[in-house]
């Protein structure tokens, strides 16, 4: 069991590395192809569309070949695509690679959370937030390392290659993952219409993914083009988000045990909304970074608690409920960057990002959905 816990944490770290690498590729792509905000927003449809289309199919694959194989196959795609994004010759090829990036991350997302739920259930204690903490630590590590390498004159393409090498090194440890025979029971159909509990969790996941996508795709753009920070310094907005999200997740399991999952999600929504408003209204770069940090602090434990609850929805197979929730999440990942881009083009990027704070306040009312029957949570 301890070996499996360490291995799953390592794979979360890998996922965070890849997403952070993508976040840093965005401003370079904007400059390389001379894109305005609206066009960039349209291109950012691709990974979300890939994720939405992949997750139902991933549910079927998990049922038939197991979460371990799904995770490893998706990880290989992940590692190959990242450096290719930095050398794509045109917008069409770049968009196609982004679509495949979304497909691969969708497989990683479903596979790794299916693995994590099995280990958490066996342990009899909350582990999901600490698992997701490693995602944030991986993202933070790449953001800081890339910022340093860029200062020393390394190219963005070379930084992406370094990340891919690390991803393949982690994939080599896949033999310690949970075997197919130990996966969650897959009784019932792998595809089914979501019930009320699944829709409530999906709404939380929708806004959570939308907010994370907004910070991932647009925080660096905001600091570079609205605050006129250098590319190296602009990366610290996402770094602040990642470090505070990691900090929140490192203590999230203990906090959820003490105050309950519902209160943790509700107050996390309030804090993330306040942080987003600070980031988009405070011109000094330091305050912007603090604002994005507060978004990470508040948002950090929402997704882990949603994922933990999604595989325990009464009346649905885990291989149906989890992809349904994640698919709704990817709808947020898909819609968010595009809408933000169009509003930014018509009004301004700060005004566009401020709308995310309203959505965070709205889902605070759905916080009770994170504790459906059977969820491992000591108290509400």
NORCOR-V418279 format. One record per residue. N is the residue number from 1. RES is the residue in one letter. PHI is phi in whole degrees, -180 to 180 (NA if undefined). Layout:
# NORCOR-V418279
((N,RES,PHI) (N,RES,PHI))
This chain:
# NORCOR-V418279
((1,X,NA) (2,X,-58) (3,X,-66) (4,X,-67) (5,X,-60) (6,X,-64) (7,X,-67) (8,X,-65) (9,X,-61) (10,X,-64) (11,X,-72) (12,X,-63) (13,X,-58) (14,X,-60) (15,X,-62) (16,X,-63) (17,X,-58) (18,X,-65) (19,X,-66) (20,X,-65) (21,X,-60) (22,X,-63) (23,X,-59) (24,X,-80) (25,X,-68) (26,X,-55) (27,X,-65) (28,X,-64) (29,X,-67) (30,X,-57) (31,X,-72) (32,X,-63) (33,X,-103) (34,X,53) (35,X,-93) (36,X,-87) (37,X,-63) (38,X,-66) (39,X,-66) (40,X,-61) (41,X,-60) (42,X,-65) (43,X,-63) (44,X,-73) (45,X,-65) (46,X,-60) (47,X,-66) (48,X,-66) (49,X,-63) (50,X,-61) (51,X,-66) (52,X,-64) (53,X,-71) (54,X,-78) (55,X,-62) (56,X,-63) (57,X,-68) (58,X,-64) (59,X,-58) (60,X,-65) (61,X,-65) (62,X,-61) (63,X,-65) (64,X,-97) (65,X,-120) (66,X,94) (67,X,-67) (68,X,-63) (69,X,-66) (70,X,-60) (71,X,-64) (72,X,-70) (73,X,-63) (74,X,-65) (75,X,-64) (76,X,-63) (77,X,-59) (78,X,-56) (79,X,-68) (80,X,-76) (81,X,-73) (82,X,-53) (83,X,-67) (84,X,-65) (85,X,-60) (86,X,-80) (87,X,-123) (88,X,-57) (89,X,-76) (90,X,-154) (91,X,-65) (92,X,-66) (93,X,-66) (94,X,-64) (95,X,-65) (96,X,-64) (97,X,-64) (98,X,-64) (99,X,-60) (100,X,-65) (101,X,-61) (102,X,-65) (103,X,-62) (104,X,-66) (105,X,-70) (106,X,-60) (107,X,-64) (108,X,-63) (109,X,-60) (110,X,-67) (111,X,-63) (112,X,-73) (113,X,-72) (114,X,-63) (115,X,-63) (116,X,-64) (117,X,-64) (118,X,-61) (119,X,-67) (120,X,-63) (121,X,-64) (122,X,-66) (123,X,-75) (124,X,74) (125,X,-142) (126,X,-71) (127,X,-132) (128,X,-61) (129,X,-65) (130,X,-68) (131,X,-63) (132,X,-67) (133,X,-60) (134,X,-69) (135,X,-59) (136,X,-68) (137,X,-66) (138,X,-62) (139,X,-64) (140,X,-64) (141,X,-59) (142,X,-69) (143,X,-61) (144,X,-71) (145,X,-64) (146,X,-66) (147,X,-59) (148,X,-67) (149,X,-64) (150,X,-64) (151,X,-64) (152,X,-87) (153,X,96) (154,X,-71) (155,X,-81) (156,X,-63) (157,X,-63) (158,X,-67) (159,X,-60) (160,X,-67) (161,X,-65) (162,X,-57) (163,X,-64) (164,X,-64) (165,X,-60) (166,X,-65) (167,X,-61) (168,X,-68) (169,X,-64) (170,X,-70) (171,X,-60) (172,X,-66) (173,X,-93) (174,X,-66) (175,X,-63) (176,X,-91) (177,X,-71) (178,X,-64) (179,X,-74) (180,X,-59) (181,X,-66) (182,X,-103) (183,X,-64) (184,X,-57) (185,X,-60) (186,X,-114) (187,X,-67) (188,X,87) (189,X,-70) (190,X,-78) (191,X,-122) (192,X,-156) (193,X,-67) (194,X,-68) (195,X,-91) (196,X,-61) (197,X,-63) (198,X,-65) (199,X,-65) (200,X,-64) (201,X,-65) (202,X,-64) (203,X,-63) (204,X,-61) (205,X,-66) (206,X,-56) (207,X,-71) (208,X,-62) (209,X,-67) (210,X,-60) (211,X,-65) (212,X,-64) (213,X,-66) (214,X,-61) (215,X,-71) (216,X,-61) (217,X,-89) (218,X,-120) (219,X,-64) (220,X,-66) (221,X,-63) (222,X,-59) (223,X,-71) (224,X,-78) (225,X,-105) (226,X,-99) (227,X,-105) (228,X,61) (229,X,-80) (230,X,-68) (231,X,-60) (232,X,-65) (233,X,-73) (234,X,-62) (235,X,-66) (236,X,-73) (237,X,-63) (238,X,-67) (239,X,-62) (240,X,-62) (241,X,-60) (242,X,-67) (243,X,-68) (244,X,-75) (245,X,-65) (246,X,-63) (247,X,-62) (248,X,-61) (249,X,-75) (250,X,-64) (251,X,-107) (252,X,-62) (253,X,-63) (254,X,-68) (255,X,-65) (256,X,-62) (257,X,-65) (258,X,-81) (259,X,-108) (260,X,98) (261,X,-65) (262,X,-63) (263,X,-64) (264,X,-63) (265,X,-67) (266,X,-62) (267,X,-71) (268,X,-64) (269,X,-62) (270,X,-62) (271,X,-67) (272,X,-64) (273,X,-63) (274,X,-64) (275,X,-64) (276,X,-64) (277,X,-63) (278,X,-65) (279,X,-62) (280,X,-95) (281,X,-113) (282,X,-102) (283,X,-61) (284,X,-60) (285,X,-57) (286,X,-61) (287,X,-70) (288,X,-61) (289,X,-65) (290,X,-61) (291,X,-60) (292,X,-65) (293,X,-63) (294,X,-67) (295,X,-60) (296,X,-63) (297,X,-63) (298,X,-76) (299,X,-79) (300,X,-51) (301,X,-100) (302,X,-70) (303,X,-61) (304,X,-58) (305,X,-70) (306,X,-66) (307,X,-64) (308,X,-63) (309,X,-75) (310,X,-64) (311,X,-88) (312,X,-122) (313,X,-68) (314,X,-60) (315,X,86) (316,X,-134) (317,X,-67) (318,X,-57) (319,X,-74) (320,X,-105) (321,X,-69) (322,X,-63) (323,X,-62) (324,X,-64) (325,X,-65) (326,X,-67) (327,X,-62) (328,X,-65) (329,X,-62) (330,X,-68) (331,X,-62) (332,X,-66) (333,X,-62) (334,X,-77) (335,X,-74) (336,X,-53) (337,X,-60) (338,X,-69) (339,X,-62) (340,X,-60) (341,X,-63) (342,X,-68) (343,X,-65) (344,X,-62) (345,X,-67) (346,X,-85) (347,X,-119) (348,X,-166) (349,X,-66) (350,X,-59) (351,X,-64) (352,X,-62) (353,X,-68) (354,X,-63) (355,X,-65) (356,X,-63) (357,X,-60) (358,X,-66) (359,X,-66) (360,X,-63) (361,X,-65) (362,X,-65) (363,X,-77) (364,X,-60) (365,X,-77) (366,X,-101) (367,X,-60) (368,X,-63) (369,X,-66) (370,X,-78) (371,X,-126) (372,X,-68) (373,X,-55) (374,X,97) (375,X,-67) (376,X,-80) (377,X,-141) (378,X,-60) (379,X,-157) (380,X,-93))
